[in-house]
Amino acid sequence: MSTLSPRDIRSSDLYPLVILERAISGTQRRALYKEAGGGALLLFLASLGLRSISLGQTFFGLALLFLSISVIAYCLELFFRSLYFRTRDISFSENTTPIWSLEVLTIVERSHKNDTVRAFLTSHAGEVICSRLGIPAQDIADFLATRGSQPVIFNDPSHTGTWYMLDAFAEDLFLSDKDFSAFLAHHAITKELLRGAARWYADERVRSLESLRWWTKEHLSTIQGLGTDWHYGKTFLLNTYASPLAGRETTDDASVALLARMTATLSKAKESNILLVGVYDTQSILQEFQGLLSSTRAPEGLRGRTLMALDANLLIAKTGDKTTLEQTLRSLLQEARTAGNIILAIEHMPSFIASARTIGTDITSILDPFLADTSLPIIATASTKGYREDITREEAFARRFDVLTVKDTGSSTLTALLTRDASALEHVHGVFFTYPAVDEAARAAERYFSGNNTTDTATDLLAEAAARAESSRDHVITPALILTLVSEKTDIPTGAIGEAEKDTLLNLETELKKHVVGQSQALDAIARALRRSRAGVGSASKPIGSFLFFGPTGVGKTETAKALARTMFHDEHALMRLDMSEYRTGDALSRLIGFPNGQSGILADMLRDTPYGVLLLDEFEKTNKDVHDLFLQILDEGFFTDVRGERVNARNILFIATSNAGSDMIWNMTKEGKDLESERDTFIQSVIASGIFRPEFLNRFTDLILFHPLSEDELRAIARIMLGGLSERLRTEKSLTVSYTDDMIVHVAKEGYDPGFGARPMKRYIEQTIEQYIADGIIAGTITPGATLTLSPAILAQKTTSSTHIA
C-alpha cells in the first residue's frame, strides 16, 4: 500500500498534458480554435466590405487577433495529440514500470488534501462514471459532505509493461477505501460494475481522441481509391442466398488471438479453410472477423475481402430437389470464386449436410473441389457435438479445414462489446444507458433466451430499451427496464418482486400442502430452491432447481409437480411431462434433441415453447444411459445443444424426476419404523450399488427426496381434498351443495387405496361411485339444481342395492 508522490507525477511523460488539461481542457481548446477561427473569417470578410478604411483596418486587426487565438489553441491541441499518442505508442519491455494513464494522473494530481476518492468523484471522469452507474449527483454530494479528509492510500499497480488505466485505478480505490466501497454497495454497485463503467468511459475517450488522429497511416489508408472494387466480379446468384455480415470491433484478448489464427489459416497457400467448433456465439466471431477485414489491421492478402454468410435453410427450401440444389450450389460457389473478393461463411455445417442428405445430396463432395482451391476461402461453424459425431466421420472432408475451438468468453466480455452498441443507440435515440443496464442485458441474453447468438439477443434488448425510453419521459435506461422487456418477451418473472409474488414465495410450502399430503420434506426443499432462484442467490447458470423423487407409486410425487405448476407458475400448462419409459431405445436421444435429417426433438421444442415452468420426468430410471448423459449436462450447465447446433436454454425450468427404484427398500424401512431421512444415505448407496443411477448423475440434482408410503391419516386427508374438489366443481357447474360424512371420508380412503398403487386408484373410485351416483340422480330427475346432499357409505350402498335389484 502506498501513495503516488508529487515527484512521481511530475516525472511522468504525460505531466505536461496534466498541466495543460488543468489550464484549458480539450473541449475548451477545440471550441476555442473553431470559434476563434470562425470569428476571424467573419471579421476578415467584414473588413473587406467596409467603406471606412479605419474601421476596416480595425476589423482586419481583430481578425488577425482572433486568428492568432485560433492558431495558439490549435497548436496546443496538436501538442496534446502529439505527446499523448507518442506516449501511447511506446512499446514496453517486461521490466518497464507501468505508465499511469492521463486520466489517472489528472485525478491524483488534483487530489484535495490527499483525498483521492474526493478527487475522483469530483473529476469529469468520476462524474460520468457515476452517471453511468446510475448514482444520483445529490447522493454523491451528500457522501462527500459527510466524508472527512482522508489520505490517498491504494494498491500500487501490480502489472508491468502496460498502462495503469482508469478501470484498474477505480478498482484499487474500491478495494482500499471502505467508506467508498460501502457507499457504492448501498447503490448495489459491485467492484466489477465500477470497473466496467470506468472502462466504458476510458474506451470512449480513447476512441474520441483516435478519431482526431487523422494524419496516421492507418486513418489515411481507409480512404478508398477510385475504382478499387471494379476488378472484382459480380455475385448476383450468391446475393440471393447469402448476405454480408456486419463488422464488429474485437473486445477481448481471446478473440484477438482467435482472429490471428484465422488470418494465418486464410493466408495459407492451400486449403485455407476454417471450421469454428463450439456451442457459443460463433456468429459474433464471424462479425469480429469481418470487422478485422474492414480495418487497416487486415493482412495484405485479405484486405478488401467481404465475408458472406450462406443461408443454407433458404437454399434448400427454395431449390427443393436434389438436381436443383446441386446445380444452384455449384453455380453460386463458382460465382463466389470468380468474384475474387469473397470469403464464404457456412454456419451449422453438420445440419446443412444432414438436411441436404434427406433429398439425396452429398454436400461434402460438392464443396470438396472448392475447399481445395484457395481462391474461395470457406469458414464453417459446428457445435462440438456436431463436429464430433458428423464432421469427423468424413475424414477427407474434415482434413480440408483447420479446426479452431471457440470458447465461452463470458458475459463480462459481451458487456464490453455492448457498451459500444449502447453509445451508438444513445446518439440515435437521445437516451442514456447506465452501465448496470448494459450488464443486465448481457446476463439476460444468456440466462433467459435460447439460441447461440447471445450477442444479437442482447443488442436487440438494448435497441428495444432505447426505443421504449425515447417514447417515455425518463430517458435514462436502468436494469429495471431491461428486465421488464425480458419478462414481456419470455413470461419469466424478473426484476423487483411484487407484493403478490412475495406472498406466494413466502407461503409456498403452505399453499403446496393444501394439495399434497404428507410429504413435507419434499415441499420444503422445493420452496427453498424457488426462493433462492427468484432472489438471484442461486446459480444463474443452472436450472431453477432439480429434484429426484424416490418412492412407491401413488404417494404424491406427480401430484407435487402439478401443485407446483398451479401455485407457483399459476398455470397447469406450465407443467410439461415426459414419460421416460418411452425413451429407452437406441433413438431415444435423437427423439429428444433432434434427428440428423433436421427433424426437431421433443425436448428441444418443449423448452423453446415453454421456457419457464415445471418439467416432470416420470420413471426416470427406465431411460437409457445416453439420455442420462444429456440430463447430466442440462442439470450442470442449464442448457443443451440440439441436433442443429442451436443452444436450448433450460435455466428457467424446475426439473422433477420421479423413480420407483428402491421402493421395496422404502416400504421395508417404513414398516420397521425407521426414519427415512436418517436412512437416506444408506438408501442412495443401495441405488448406486444396483447400477440404476451413477453417483455423478445423482450429484447434479439440487436434492434427492424420499417419499414415504401414506399412512391412514394421510389417506383420509387425501380423500378429503379430492372430495372437496368434487364438491366445488358440482357447486359451480351444477348448483349442487354436496357434503360428506366422516364415515364417507374413511370409506373412500380405504376403498380407494391399493398397496401396489398407493392413492392413485382413489380418483377412479370416486368417479365410479360418488360421481356415478350423482350422474344417475341428475338423469333420473331425483337430483335437481339447488339440491343439498350429504353422502355416506349407507346411501351409496342403498343405491347399489337398488340398481342390482332392478337389474
Buried (B, 14 or more C-beta within 10 A) or exposed (E): EEBBEEEBBEEBBBBEBBEBBEEBEBEEBBEBBEBBBEBBBBBBEBBEEBEEEEEBEBBBEBBBBBBEBBBBBBEBBBBBBEBBBEBBEEEEEEEEEBBBBBBBBBBBBBBEEBBBBBBBBBBBBBBBBBBBBBBEEEEBEEBBEEBEEBEBBBBEBEEEEEBBBBBBBBBBBBEBBEEBBEBBEEBEBBBEBBBBBBBBBBBBBBEEBBEBBEEEEEBEEEEEEEEEEEEBBEBEBBEBBBEEBEBBBBBBEBBEEBBEEBBEBBBEEEBBBBBBBBBBBBBBBBBBBBBBBBBEBBBEEBBBBBBBBBBBBEBBEEBEEBEEBBEBBBEBBBBBBBBEBBBBBBBBBBBBBBBBBBBEBBBBEBBBEBBEBBEBBBBBBBBBBBBEBBBEEBEEBBEBBBBBEBEBBEBBBBBBBBBBBBBEBBEEBEBBBBBBBBBBBBBBBBBBBBBBBBBBBBBBBBBBBBBBBBEEEEBBBBBBBBBBBBBEBBBBBBBEBEEEBEEBBEEBBEBBBEBBBBBEBBBBBBBBBBBBBBEEEBEBEBBBBBBBBBBBBBBBBBBBBBBBBBBBBEEEEBBBBBEBEBBEEEEBBBBBBBBBBBEBBBBBBBBBEBBBBBBBBBBBBBBBEBBBEBBBBBBBBBBBBBBBBBBBBBBBBBBBBBBBBBBEBBBEBBEEEEEBEEBBEEBBEBBBEEEBBBEEBBEBBBBBBBBBBBEEEBBBBBBBBBBBEBBEEBEEEBEBEBEBBEEBBBBBBBBBBBEEBBBBBBBEBBEEBBBBBBEBBBEEEEBEEEBEBEBBBEBBEEBEEEEEEEE
